[in-house]
Amino acid sequence: MAMIPVDPSLAIDDRAIHESFVRASGPGGQNVNKVSTAAQLRWDVNATSVLAPEAKARLLKLAGSRVTEEGVLIIEAKRYRSQEQNRLDAIARLVALVQQALEEPKVRRKTRPSRTSSAARVEEKKRRGVIKRTRKYQPEEWE
């Protein structure tokens, strides 16, 4: 039983991941027409017990269109010419996505501007208003 380490406390069982290889477009010369080098990883996120429900929800949101309606995450890798490199690339992308989903987003705390900064803002607005008023054409002053 091989495990794919995600972080020190979490690993994905590779039996839960289904790998398949398909023909890839792109570089490879005649090889591209004969050999299935693109790797496809499928992992059922809803069925896994490795992730907490909050992390699953974040993962599904992060993955976006790469997740089917059944909750299966599909990662395609066709960057390299060799099957093994594409397989490793797909696994690395899966691990990166899961690591990103494990990070809890920071809670935004509402803040208010300080009294000094509000006063400075109002003062600057007044100063700008004075500058603009002096630019105005005032015919009674010209006579």
C-alpha positions as a Python dict, from the first residue, in 0.01 Angstrom:
ca = {
    (1, 'M'): (0, 0, 0),
    (2, 'A'): (171, 318, -119),
    (3, 'M'): (78, 656, 14),
    (4, 'I'): (122, 997, -146),
    (5, 'P'): (241, 1239, 125),
    (6, 'V'): (60, 1574, 129),
    (7, 'D'): (193, 1708, 458),
    (8, 'P'): (343, 1547, 771),
    (9, 'S'): (2, 1454, 912),
    (10, 'L'): (-180, 1361, 590),
    (11, 'A'): (-126, 1120, 302),
    (12, 'I'): (-352, 1005, 17),
    (13, 'D'): (-380, 632, -50),
    (14, 'D'): (-276, 579, -412),
    (15, 'R'): (-540, 307, -449),
    (16, 'A'): (-803, 582, -427),
    (17, 'I'): (-649, 752, -731),
    (18, 'H'): (-727, 611, -1074),
    (19, 'E'): (-464, 679, -1337),
    (20, 'S'): (-517, 654, -1710),
    (21, 'F'): (-308, 760, -2003),
    (22, 'V'): (-439, 918, -2321),
    (23, 'R'): (-286, 1057, -2636),
    (24, 'A'): (-162, 1409, -2593),
    (25, 'S'): (-141, 1695, -2838),
    (26, 'G'): (174, 1904, -2860),
    (27, 'P'): (542, 1813, -2884),
    (28, 'G'): (660, 1460, -2947),
    (29, 'G'): (696, 1418, -3323),
    (30, 'Q'): (571, 1081, -3452),
    (31, 'N'): (567, 960, -3093),
    (32, 'V'): (262, 1177, -3022),
    (33, 'N'): (55, 974, -3270),
    (34, 'K'): (155, 636, -3128),
    (35, 'V'): (204, 662, -2753),
    (36, 'S'): (-45, 767, -2486),
    (37, 'T'): (169, 1007, -2284),
    (38, 'A'): (-84, 1242, -2125),
    (39, 'A'): (-174, 1140, -1771),
    (40, 'Q'): (-523, 1166, -1624),
    (41, 'L'): (-573, 1133, -1250),
    (42, 'R'): (-920, 1080, -1103),
    (43, 'W'): (-981, 1112, -731),
    (44, 'D'): (-1323, 1092, -569),
    (45, 'V'): (-1313, 1381, -325),
    (46, 'N'): (-1658, 1310, -176),
    (47, 'A'): (-1570, 945, -99),
    (48, 'T'): (-1238, 1016, 71),
    (49, 'S'): (-1211, 1008, 449),
    (50, 'V'): (-867, 1170, 449),
    (51, 'L'): (-994, 1529, 441),
    (52, 'A'): (-1211, 1713, 691),
    (53, 'P'): (-1546, 1837, 554),
    (54, 'E'): (-1427, 2201, 553),
    (55, 'A'): (-1113, 2107, 358),
    (56, 'K'): (-1325, 1906, 110),
    (57, 'A'): (-1548, 2206, 52),
    (58, 'R'): (-1245, 2433, -3),
    (59, 'L'): (-1090, 2176, -239),
    (60, 'L'): (-1406, 2149, -447),
    (61, 'K'): (-1426, 2527, -470),
    (62, 'L'): (-1056, 2563, -562),
    (63, 'A'): (-1073, 2290, -826),
    (64, 'G'): (-1370, 2454, -999),
    (65, 'S'): (-1441, 2300, -1340),
    (66, 'R'): (-1193, 2016, -1280),
    (67, 'V'): (-1451, 1848, -1054),
    (68, 'T'): (-1739, 1649, -1201),
    (69, 'E'): (-2095, 1666, -1067),
    (70, 'E'): (-2028, 1342, -875),
    (71, 'G'): (-1736, 1506, -692),
    (72, 'V'): (-1454, 1337, -885),
    (73, 'L'): (-1147, 1557, -930),
    (74, 'I'): (-981, 1514, -1271),
    (75, 'I'): (-627, 1638, -1329),
    (76, 'E'): (-474, 1615, -1675),
    (77, 'A'): (-100, 1649, -1731),
    (78, 'K'): (47, 1664, -2080),
    (79, 'R'): (335, 1905, -2031),
    (80, 'Y'): (610, 1649, -2092),
    (81, 'R'): (685, 1396, -2365),
    (82, 'S'): (715, 1099, -2133),
    (83, 'Q'): (432, 920, -1958),
    (84, 'E'): (616, 894, -1627),
    (85, 'Q'): (701, 1266, -1613),
    (86, 'N'): (336, 1354, -1686),
    (87, 'R'): (222, 1111, -1415),
    (88, 'L'): (454, 1271, -1159),
    (89, 'D'): (344, 1618, -1272),
    (90, 'A'): (-23, 1526, -1222),
    (91, 'I'): (47, 1386, -874),
    (92, 'A'): (245, 1699, -782),
    (93, 'R'): (-46, 1919, -897),
    (94, 'L'): (-291, 1711, -694),
    (95, 'V'): (-74, 1742, -383),
    (96, 'A'): (-39, 2121, -434),
    (97, 'L'): (-416, 2158, -470),
    (98, 'V'): (-485, 1955, -155),
    (99, 'Q'): (-221, 2152, 40),
    (100, 'Q'): (-386, 2476, -70),
    (101, 'A'): (-727, 2343, 43),
    (102, 'L'): (-586, 2247, 385),
    (103, 'E'): (-487, 2608, 461),
    (104, 'E'): (-763, 2785, 647),
    (105, 'P'): (-830, 3131, 503),
    (106, 'K'): (-758, 3422, 735),
    (107, 'V'): (-1068, 3575, 888),
    (108, 'R'): (-1102, 3938, 788),
    (109, 'R'): (-1146, 4171, 1080),
    (110, 'K'): (-1334, 4492, 1019),
    (111, 'T'): (-1129, 4801, 1092),
    (112, 'R'): (-1216, 5166, 1111),
    (113, 'P'): (-998, 5460, 1014),
    (114, 'S'): (-846, 5641, 1310),
    (115, 'R'): (-974, 5982, 1415),
    (116, 'T'): (-648, 6142, 1304),
    (117, 'S'): (-657, 5985, 956),
    (118, 'S'): (-1023, 6090, 910),
    (119, 'A'): (-938, 6446, 1011),
    (120, 'A'): (-637, 6449, 778),
    (121, 'R'): (-857, 6325, 492),
    (122, 'V'): (-1116, 6600, 552),
    (123, 'E'): (-841, 6863, 577),
    (124, 'E'): (-690, 6749, 245),
    (125, 'K'): (-1035, 6765, 81),
    (126, 'K'): (-1079, 7122, 206),
    (127, 'R'): (-735, 7218, 76),
    (128, 'R'): (-814, 7072, -267),
    (129, 'G'): (-1146, 7259, -269),
    (130, 'V'): (-969, 7589, -201),
    (131, 'I'): (-720, 7523, -483),
    (132, 'K'): (-1004, 7450, -726),
    (133, 'R'): (-1201, 7757, -615),
    (134, 'T'): (-904, 7982, -692),
    (135, 'R'): (-896, 7847, -1049),
    (136, 'K'): (-1256, 7955, -1108),
    (137, 'Y'): (-1320, 8251, -1339),
    (138, 'Q'): (-1475, 8533, -1137),
    (139, 'P'): (-1570, 8827, -1363),
    (140, 'E'): (-1636, 9083, -1080),
    (141, 'E'): (-1272, 9060, -973),
    (142, 'W'): (-1149, 9149, -1323),
    (143, 'E'): (-1335, 9482, -1340),
}
